[in-house]
Amino acid sequence: MKMPGSRSATLQFTNLLSSLRAELRAAGFRSSGHRWTIESPETIGVLDFQRSSSSSRQSVRFTINLGVFSRPVARFLRSDSAHHAPRIEDCHWRQRIGLLLPQHSDHWWTISPECDLTALSEELRHVLREFAIPAVVSRLSAPALLNELQHGEISGVTKVDRMVYLIILARVLGRAALAAETSTTLANDAQGRPWQRTAEIHLRRIAEMTPERDPNSPAA
């Protein structure tokens, strides 16, 4: 189905997202505008359809951002995001969909008067089903998120933040040795760096506080 020239690309973008609703709801996601979320007891998964700032009435360019938000990490850091639905920038793991696709590079779609919306909708349902939804759902548990922080690549998260998130989750899950090892690594890596003071503040707070414990985790 070609987009009628008399209808704005913005409206077509809205209609396109509506065509994906059944796929996302079937997977357990709930909508909030262009953002969809799925929750577990201690995490929230996020799928966000981001419009490019260069979009116009005639053309909408967009991509999909993925994220997983940890409630224990947010509460421990006293983040305001602990009390409202998280945005992608609030998430403790996040990634652009293009980096999970076979080409492994940033990817954007464009809605224009020449666009075949039926084909685009089918392509996006495939992307959601095969890549986006599994990527978020597989990281929803605290142990899975811990593993991602320990071994994975996280877009837009600084080294300091990643290690701080890892230490907090390790303590919540009773992984005392991992928390201690990561704390030592962070302290050593921070020496003489511009972010040394930031790292020291985080490590001091972590040492002074007793984070909540996941009741489902094994003892250390």
C-alpha positions as CSV (number, residue, x, y, z in Angstrom):
1,M,0.0,0.0,0.0
2,K,1.5,3.3,-1.1
3,M,1.2,6.3,1.2
4,P,-1.4,8.7,-0.3
5,G,0.2,12.0,-1.0
6,S,-2.5,13.9,0.8
7,R,-1.8,12.2,4.1
8,S,1.1,13.4,6.2
9,A,4.1,11.1,7.0
10,T,3.5,11.8,10.6
11,L,0.0,10.3,10.4
12,Q,1.3,7.4,8.5
13,F,4.0,6.8,11.2
14,T,1.2,6.7,13.8
15,N,-0.8,4.3,11.7
16,L,2.3,2.1,11.1
17,L,2.9,1.8,14.9
18,S,-0.8,0.9,15.3
19,S,-0.2,-2.0,12.8
20,L,2.4,-3.4,15.2
21,R,0.2,-3.3,18.3
22,A,-1.0,-6.9,18.1
23,E,2.6,-8.2,17.7
24,L,3.8,-6.3,20.8
25,R,0.8,-7.0,22.9
26,A,1.0,-10.7,22.2
27,A,4.6,-10.6,23.6
28,G,3.4,-8.8,26.8
29,F,4.3,-5.2,26.0
30,R,2.1,-2.2,26.8
31,S,2.1,1.0,24.9
32,S,2.7,4.6,26.0
33,G,2.9,6.7,22.8
34,H,5.9,5.6,20.7
35,R,7.3,3.7,23.7
36,W,6.4,0.1,24.7
37,T,7.2,-1.5,28.0
38,I,7.2,-5.0,29.6
39,E,7.8,-5.6,33.3
40,S,9.2,-8.3,35.5
41,P,9.4,-7.9,39.3
42,E,12.6,-5.9,39.3
43,T,13.1,-4.8,35.7
44,I,11.3,-3.0,32.9
45,G,12.0,-3.6,29.3
46,V,11.6,-0.8,26.8
47,L,11.1,-0.6,23.1
48,D,11.1,3.0,21.8
49,F,10.4,4.1,18.2
50,Q,12.6,7.2,17.9
51,R,11.8,9.7,15.2
52,S,14.8,11.6,13.7
53,S,14.8,15.4,14.3
54,S,15.1,15.8,10.5
55,S,11.6,14.3,10.0
56,S,9.0,16.5,8.4
57,R,5.3,16.3,7.2
58,Q,6.5,14.7,4.0
59,S,9.1,12.3,5.4
60,V,9.5,10.5,8.7
61,R,12.8,8.8,9.5
62,F,12.9,6.5,12.5
63,T,14.7,3.7,14.3
64,I,14.0,1.4,17.3
65,N,15.9,1.8,20.6
66,L,15.9,-1.1,23.1
67,G,16.5,-0.9,26.9
68,V,16.3,-2.7,30.2
69,F,15.8,-0.7,33.4
70,S,16.7,-2.1,36.8
71,R,14.6,-0.9,39.7
72,P,17.2,-1.9,42.4
73,V,19.9,0.0,40.6
74,A,17.7,3.1,40.2
75,R,16.6,3.0,43.8
76,F,20.1,2.6,45.1
77,L,21.3,5.5,43.0
78,R,18.2,7.5,44.2
79,S,17.3,8.2,40.6
80,D,14.1,10.1,39.8
81,S,13.5,7.4,37.1
82,A,12.8,4.9,39.9
83,H,9.4,6.5,40.3
84,H,8.1,6.8,36.7
85,A,8.1,4.9,33.5
86,P,11.7,4.8,32.3
87,R,12.8,6.4,29.1
88,I,15.6,4.8,27.0
89,E,18.2,7.2,28.5
90,D,17.1,5.9,32.0
91,C,17.8,2.3,31.1
92,H,20.8,0.5,32.5
93,W,21.2,-1.6,29.3
94,R,20.4,-0.1,26.0
95,Q,21.0,-0.8,22.3
96,R,20.0,0.4,18.8
97,I,18.1,-2.2,16.8
98,G,20.5,-2.0,13.9
99,L,23.4,-3.4,15.9
100,L,21.4,-6.5,16.5
101,L,20.4,-7.0,12.9
102,P,22.6,-9.1,10.6
103,Q,24.4,-6.0,9.1
104,H,25.3,-5.0,12.7
105,S,25.2,-1.3,12.0
106,D,22.8,1.6,12.8
107,H,19.7,1.3,10.8
108,W,16.8,3.8,10.1
109,W,13.6,3.4,8.2
110,T,11.9,6.2,6.2
111,I,8.2,6.8,5.5
112,S,7.7,8.9,2.4
113,P,5.1,9.2,-0.4
114,E,6.8,6.4,-2.3
115,C,6.8,4.1,0.8
116,D,5.0,0.7,0.6
117,L,3.5,0.7,4.1
118,T,2.3,-2.8,3.9
119,A,5.8,-4.1,3.1
120,L,7.3,-1.9,5.8
121,S,4.8,-3.1,8.4
122,E,5.6,-6.7,7.6
123,E,9.4,-6.0,7.8
124,L,9.0,-4.4,11.2
125,R,6.9,-7.2,12.5
126,H,9.7,-9.6,11.5
127,V,12.3,-7.3,13.1
128,L,10.3,-7.2,16.3
129,R,9.6,-10.9,16.4
130,E,13.1,-12.1,15.5
131,F,15.4,-9.5,17.1
132,A,13.9,-6.7,19.2
133,I,11.5,-8.6,21.5
134,P,13.9,-11.5,22.2
135,A,16.7,-9.1,22.9
136,V,14.7,-7.2,25.6
137,V,12.9,-10.2,27.1
138,S,16.1,-12.3,27.4
139,R,17.6,-9.5,29.6
140,L,14.6,-8.9,31.9
141,S,15.9,-11.0,34.8
142,A,18.4,-9.5,37.2
143,P,21.0,-12.3,36.6
144,A,20.7,-11.8,32.8
145,L,21.2,-8.1,33.2
146,L,24.2,-8.7,35.5
147,N,25.7,-11.0,32.8
148,E,25.1,-8.3,30.1
149,L,26.8,-5.7,32.3
150,Q,29.7,-8.0,32.9
151,H,30.3,-9.2,29.4
152,G,28.2,-7.3,26.8
153,E,28.5,-4.1,24.9
154,I,26.2,-1.3,26.0
155,S,25.5,1.7,23.8
156,G,25.5,5.1,25.5
157,V,26.6,3.9,28.9
158,T,29.9,5.1,30.3
159,K,32.5,2.7,31.7
160,V,32.0,4.2,35.2
161,D,28.2,3.8,35.0
162,R,28.4,0.2,33.7
163,M,30.8,-0.8,36.5
164,V,28.7,0.9,39.1
165,Y,25.5,-0.8,37.8
166,L,27.4,-4.1,37.9
167,I,28.6,-3.7,41.5
168,I,25.1,-2.8,42.7
169,L,23.4,-5.8,41.0
170,A,26.2,-8.1,42.1
171,R,25.5,-7.1,45.7
172,V,21.7,-7.4,45.3
173,L,22.2,-10.9,43.9
174,G,24.6,-11.9,46.7
175,R,27.6,-12.0,44.4
176,A,30.0,-10.5,47.0
177,A,33.2,-11.6,45.3
178,L,32.2,-10.1,41.9
179,A,31.1,-6.9,43.6
180,A,34.5,-6.6,45.4
181,E,36.5,-7.5,42.3
182,T,34.7,-4.9,40.2
183,S,35.0,-2.2,42.9
184,T,38.8,-2.8,43.0
185,T,39.0,-2.7,39.2
186,L,37.0,0.6,39.0
187,A,39.1,2.2,41.7
188,N,42.3,1.2,40.0
189,D,41.1,2.2,36.5
190,A,40.0,5.6,37.8
191,Q,43.4,6.7,39.1
192,G,44.5,9.9,37.3
193,R,41.4,9.9,35.1
194,P,39.0,12.8,34.7
195,W,36.3,10.7,36.2
196,Q,38.3,9.6,39.3
197,R,36.2,11.8,41.6
198,T,33.0,10.4,40.2
199,A,34.1,6.9,40.7
200,E,35.3,7.6,44.3
201,I,31.9,9.1,45.2
202,H,30.0,6.1,43.8
203,L,32.3,3.6,45.5
204,R,32.0,5.4,48.9
205,R,28.2,5.4,48.7
206,I,28.2,1.7,47.8
207,A,30.5,0.9,50.7
208,E,28.3,2.9,53.1
209,M,25.0,1.4,52.1
210,T,23.5,-2.0,52.3
211,P,21.6,-2.5,49.0
212,E,18.3,-4.5,49.0
213,R,18.7,-8.1,48.3
214,D,16.8,-10.2,45.7
215,P,14.8,-12.7,47.7
216,N,15.1,-15.2,44.8
217,S,18.9,-15.1,44.6
218,P,21.0,-17.8,46.2
219,A,23.2,-16.9,49.2
220,A,26.7,-15.6,48.5
